[in-house]
């Protein structure tokens, strides 16, 4: 009997068999996911203003507390449950007793309207709430579990309000029943980082005696908590990235009213018009990614980013002699 020998497979045949085996063991989707993991991270996009700023709020009638020199400064903007846009700002230089500051509200049907409608005084200080008379500062509003929460500062502490409709707010106490959430100086904002690490972040202006004399001892501190009522962590100094200028009496402004957001894998932080970017919300570089108003890094102060339907807007206040008020400008995210 003759035995017929089969030809030995060529290297091409072995290659085809290997590909088939890999395809069976690792579906195409899995291969795609593996490739995505090793793909290089894209460079952070750069926020660039695309239009001139327009005014949305200015000095308004505050009844007996009105003063022609009063100025709306630190503020927050959000959309209420009925679809209207709300703005509450600290107004300084009023005739209210004590430090002369109170919170005032404006409203608009559309975010892009000019000169929103003044709606009246939102809140004044209350000694029973542990406020300092005439010192309510820097409101900031976030959403959580179907409610609106406003944080603000007075008398060396942060306070919290809540609302169902985004217009009428009531007092919230801290986890321990105190009206004060935690000790701080001023200009607090809330950043929701829970999708990434389960924490809320509260950034604020932190005054540290003898720490940074060139900025009148101003820095930026941050605390964290898993829920807004706390308990909140000890403060961490995240510093100021904007370089100090010799003989600048207003250098401390760079530590005021920090604003942070997350986008496409990166954290962005505003120091007025200077923007810094990081992969860690507690560690920031000492060089800015961009200045949104080149040559005028304090062109808009206490900036806040507002998004609607995929469009982005930057709001901030001015206190120029002829342009007091809160302004807004459109911007886009552009490739570096």
C-alpha positions as CSV (number, residue, x, y, z in Angstrom):
1,X,0.0,0.0,0.0
2,X,1.3,3.4,-0.9
3,X,1.0,6.2,1.7
4,X,0.3,9.6,0.2
5,X,2.1,12.4,2.0
6,X,0.2,15.7,2.4
7,X,2.3,18.8,1.4
8,X,3.7,20.8,4.4
9,X,1.8,24.1,4.8
10,X,3.6,27.2,3.5
11,X,4.3,30.2,5.7
12,X,1.4,32.0,4.1
13,X,-1.0,29.3,5.2
14,X,0.4,29.4,8.7
15,X,-0.1,33.2,8.8
16,X,-3.7,32.9,7.7
17,X,-4.3,30.3,10.4
18,X,-2.8,32.6,13.0
19,X,-5.0,35.5,12.0
20,X,-8.1,33.3,12.1
21,X,-7.2,32.0,15.6
22,X,-6.6,35.6,16.9
23,X,-9.9,36.7,15.4
24,X,-11.8,33.9,17.2
25,X,-10.1,34.5,20.6
26,X,-10.4,38.3,20.5
27,X,-13.4,39.8,18.8
28,X,-13.0,42.9,16.6
29,X,-14.5,45.2,19.3
30,X,-12.0,43.9,21.8
31,X,-9.1,44.7,19.5
32,X,-10.5,48.1,19.0
33,X,-10.8,48.7,22.7
34,X,-7.2,47.6,23.2
35,X,-6.0,50.0,20.5
36,X,-8.0,52.8,22.2
37,X,-6.3,52.2,25.5
38,X,-2.9,52.7,24.0
39,X,-3.8,55.6,21.8
40,X,-2.0,58.8,22.7
41,X,-4.1,61.4,24.7
42,X,-5.1,64.4,22.6
43,X,-3.7,67.7,23.6
44,X,-6.0,69.9,25.6
45,X,-8.3,72.2,23.6
46,X,-7.8,76.0,24.1
47,X,-10.8,78.3,25.0
48,X,-10.9,81.2,22.6
49,X,-13.3,84.2,22.7
50,X,-15.3,84.4,19.4
51,X,-17.3,87.6,20.0
52,X,-17.2,90.9,21.9
53,X,-18.7,90.9,25.4
54,X,-22.2,92.3,26.0
55,X,-23.6,93.6,29.3
56,X,-26.2,91.5,31.1
57,X,-26.4,93.2,34.5
58,X,-25.6,96.6,36.1
59,X,-26.4,98.8,39.1
60,X,-30.1,98.5,39.9
61,X,-32.7,100.0,42.2
62,X,-32.3,98.6,45.7
63,X,-34.7,100.9,47.4
64,X,-33.2,102.5,50.6
65,X,-29.9,100.7,50.0
66,X,-29.3,102.1,46.5
67,X,-26.1,104.0,45.8
68,X,-25.0,105.4,42.4
69,X,-21.5,103.9,43.1
70,X,-22.7,100.4,43.9
71,X,-21.2,97.6,41.8
72,X,-22.4,94.1,41.0
73,X,-19.3,91.8,41.3
74,X,-19.0,88.1,42.0
75,X,-22.0,86.2,40.7
76,X,-23.6,82.9,39.5
77,X,-25.7,82.1,36.5
78,X,-28.1,79.1,36.1
79,X,-31.3,78.1,34.4
80,X,-34.3,77.7,36.7
81,X,-36.9,75.0,36.5
82,X,-39.3,77.2,34.4
83,X,-36.6,77.7,31.8
84,X,-35.7,81.3,32.7
85,X,-32.1,82.3,33.3
86,X,-31.2,83.5,36.7
87,X,-28.3,85.7,37.9
88,X,-27.5,86.5,41.5
89,X,-24.6,88.7,42.3
90,X,-22.9,90.3,45.3
91,X,-23.4,94.0,45.1
92,X,-20.8,96.1,46.9
93,X,-20.8,99.7,47.8
94,X,-24.5,99.8,48.7
95,X,-26.0,101.8,51.7
96,X,-26.8,98.6,53.5
97,X,-25.4,98.7,57.1
98,X,-22.1,97.2,58.0
99,X,-19.9,96.2,55.0
100,X,-22.5,97.4,52.5
101,X,-22.9,94.1,50.5
102,X,-26.0,92.2,49.6
103,X,-27.2,89.7,47.0
104,X,-29.4,90.9,44.1
105,X,-31.2,88.9,41.4
106,X,-31.7,89.4,37.7
107,X,-33.7,87.3,35.2
108,X,-33.8,86.7,31.4
109,X,-35.8,84.5,29.1
110,X,-32.8,83.9,27.0
111,X,-29.2,83.5,28.1
112,X,-27.9,85.8,25.3
113,X,-30.2,88.7,26.1
114,X,-28.6,92.1,27.0
115,X,-29.3,93.9,30.3
116,X,-31.4,91.3,32.1
117,X,-34.5,92.3,34.1
118,X,-33.7,93.3,37.7
119,X,-35.9,91.2,40.1
120,X,-34.9,92.8,43.4
121,X,-32.9,92.0,46.5
122,X,-32.3,88.2,46.8
123,X,-30.9,88.2,50.3
124,X,-29.4,90.4,53.0
125,X,-27.3,89.4,56.0
126,X,-28.9,87.9,59.1
127,X,-27.1,87.8,62.4
128,X,-29.2,84.8,63.5
129,X,-27.6,82.8,60.6
130,X,-24.0,83.8,61.8
131,X,-23.6,86.3,59.0
132,X,-21.5,89.4,59.4
133,X,-23.6,92.5,58.8
134,X,-23.5,93.6,55.2
135,X,-21.2,90.9,54.1
136,X,-22.7,88.4,51.7
137,X,-20.3,87.4,49.0
138,X,-19.7,85.3,45.9
139,X,-22.8,83.1,45.4
140,X,-22.4,79.9,43.2
141,X,-25.2,77.6,42.2
142,X,-25.0,73.9,41.2
143,X,-27.6,71.1,40.6
144,X,-27.8,67.8,42.6
145,X,-30.5,65.2,42.8
146,X,-33.2,67.5,41.2
147,X,-32.4,70.4,43.5
148,X,-30.5,73.7,43.2
149,X,-27.8,74.5,45.8
150,X,-26.2,77.9,46.4
151,X,-23.0,78.3,48.3
152,X,-21.8,81.7,49.4
153,X,-19.6,83.2,52.1
154,X,-19.9,85.6,55.1
155,X,-18.1,86.1,58.3
156,X,-15.3,83.7,57.6
157,X,-17.4,80.7,56.6
158,X,-19.3,79.0,53.8
159,X,-23.1,78.7,53.9
160,X,-25.6,76.6,51.8
161,X,-29.1,77.2,50.5
162,X,-31.3,74.9,48.4
163,X,-34.2,75.2,46.1
164,X,-36.6,73.1,44.1
165,X,-37.4,75.7,41.4
166,X,-34.1,77.6,41.2
167,X,-35.7,80.8,42.4
168,X,-36.9,80.4,46.0
169,X,-34.2,79.2,48.3
170,X,-34.1,78.1,51.9
171,X,-31.4,77.5,54.4
172,X,-29.5,74.1,54.5
173,X,-27.5,73.2,57.6
174,X,-24.2,71.3,57.6
175,X,-24.0,67.6,58.6
176,X,-23.6,68.6,62.2
177,X,-26.6,71.0,62.3
178,X,-24.4,74.2,62.1
179,X,-25.4,76.8,59.6
180,X,-21.8,77.1,58.5
181,X,-20.4,74.4,56.2
182,X,-16.7,75.1,56.9
183,X,-14.3,77.9,57.7
184,X,-13.0,79.9,54.7
185,X,-12.2,83.5,53.6
186,X,-14.2,84.3,50.5
187,X,-15.1,83.7,46.8
188,X,-16.1,80.0,47.0
189,X,-17.2,77.9,44.1
190,X,-18.4,74.2,43.9
191,X,-17.0,71.7,41.4
192,X,-18.7,68.3,40.9
193,X,-16.0,65.7,40.3
194,X,-18.1,62.8,41.5
195,X,-18.1,61.0,38.1
196,X,-14.3,60.6,38.4
197,X,-13.5,60.4,42.1
198,X,-16.8,60.6,44.0
199,X,-16.1,64.1,45.5
200,X,-17.3,67.6,45.5
201,X,-14.6,70.3,45.5
202,X,-14.9,73.7,47.0
203,X,-12.3,76.1,45.7
204,X,-12.0,79.5,47.4
205,X,-9.7,82.5,48.1
206,X,-7.5,81.5,51.0
207,X,-5.6,84.2,53.0
208,X,-2.5,82.8,54.6
209,X,-0.6,85.2,56.8
210,X,3.1,85.6,55.9
211,X,2.7,83.0,53.1
212,X,2.8,85.0,49.9
213,X,3.5,88.7,50.8
214,X,3.7,89.7,47.1
215,X,0.0,88.8,46.8
216,X,-1.0,90.1,50.2
217,X,-0.9,86.5,51.4
218,X,-3.6,85.4,49.1
219,X,-3.7,81.9,47.7
220,X,-6.3,79.4,46.5
221,X,-7.5,76.6,48.8
222,X,-9.7,73.6,48.2
223,X,-11.7,71.2,50.4
224,X,-13.5,68.1,49.3
225,X,-16.6,66.2,50.5
226,X,-18.7,63.3,49.2
227,X,-22.0,65.2,49.9
228,X,-22.6,69.0,50.0
229,X,-23.6,69.1,53.6
230,X,-20.2,67.6,54.6
231,X,-18.2,66.7,56.5
232,X,-15.6,68.6,54.4
233,X,-11.9,67.8,54.4
234,X,-9.1,70.0,55.7
235,X,-8.0,72.7,53.2
236,X,-5.3,72.1,50.7
237,X,-3.3,74.9,49.1
238,X,-3.4,74.6,45.3
239,X,-1.6,77.9,44.8
240,X,-1.7,80.5,42.1
241,X,-0.1,80.0,38.7
242,X,-0.2,83.5,37.4
243,X,3.2,85.0,37.7
244,X,3.5,88.0,40.1
245,X,4.5,91.3,38.6
246,X,6.8,93.7,40.4
247,X,5.1,96.5,42.3
248,X,1.6,95.3,41.3
249,X,-0.7,96.4,44.2
250,X,-3.5,94.2,42.8
251,X,-1.6,91.0,42.4
252,X,-3.9,89.3,44.9
253,X,-6.7,89.5,42.3
254,X,-5.2,86.4,40.7
255,X,-6.2,84.4,43.8
256,X,-9.8,85.7,43.8
257,X,-12.9,83.8,42.6
258,X,-11.3,80.7,41.1
259,X,-13.4,78.7,38.6
260,X,-12.8,75.1,37.6
261,X,-14.4,72.7,35.0
262,X,-13.7,69.4,33.5
263,X,-13.7,68.7,29.7
264,X,-12.4,65.9,27.5
265,X,-10.0,64.4,30.0
266,X,-8.6,67.7,31.4
267,X,-9.3,70.1,34.3
268,X,-9.4,73.8,33.4
269,X,-9.0,76.5,36.0
270,X,-9.5,80.2,35.5
271,X,-7.4,82.9,37.2
272,X,-9.4,85.8,35.8
273,X,-8.6,85.6,32.1
274,X,-5.6,83.3,32.5
275,X,-6.5,79.6,32.0
276,X,-4.5,76.7,33.4
277,X,-5.0,73.0,32.5
278,X,-4.2,69.9,34.5
279,X,-4.9,66.2,34.8
280,X,-5.3,66.5,38.6
281,X,-7.7,69.0,40.2
282,X,-5.3,69.5,43.1
283,X,-2.1,70.0,41.1
284,X,-1.8,72.9,38.7
285,X,1.1,74.1,36.5
286,X,2.8,77.4,37.0
287,X,2.3,78.4,33.3
288,X,-1.0,79.2,31.7
289,X,-2.4,77.4,28.7
290,X,-3.8,80.7,27.4
291,X,-5.0,84.2,28.2
292,X,-8.5,84.6,26.9
293,X,-8.0,88.4,26.6
294,X,-4.4,88.8,25.4
295,X,-2.8,91.9,26.9
296,X,-5.7,92.3,29.4
297,X,-5.7,89.3,31.8
298,X,-8.1,91.2,34.1
299,X,-10.5,92.2,31.4
300,X,-13.3,90.2,33.0
301,X,-13.1,89.3,36.7
302,X,-14.6,86.4,38.7
303,X,-15.2,84.5,35.5
304,X,-17.8,81.8,35.2
305,X,-18.4,79.4,32.2
306,X,-22.0,78.8,31.2
307,X,-23.0,76.1,28.6
308,X,-26.2,75.9,26.7
309,X,-26.9,73.3,23.9
310,X,-23.3,72.7,23.3
311,X,-22.4,76.4,23.1
312,X,-20.1,78.0,25.6
313,X,-20.1,81.5,27.2
314,X,-17.8,83.2,29.6
315,X,-19.2,85.8,32.0
316,X,-17.3,88.2,34.3
317,X,-17.6,91.6,35.9
318,X,-16.0,94.9,35.1
319,X,-15.5,97.9,37.2
320,X,-14.2,100.4,34.7
321,X,-15.5,103.9,35.3
322,X,-17.9,103.8,32.3
323,X,-18.5,100.0,32.1
324,X,-19.5,98.8,35.6
325,X,-21.5,95.6,35.4
326,X,-21.5,91.9,34.5
327,X,-20.7,90.9,30.9
328,X,-20.9,87.8,28.8
329,X,-19.0,86.7,25.7
330,X,-19.2,83.6,23.5
331,X,-16.2,81.3,23.1
332,X,-15.2,78.0,21.5
333,X,-12.8,75.2,22.2
334,X,-10.1,75.2,19.5
335,X,-7.2,72.8,18.7
336,X,-3.9,73.9,20.2
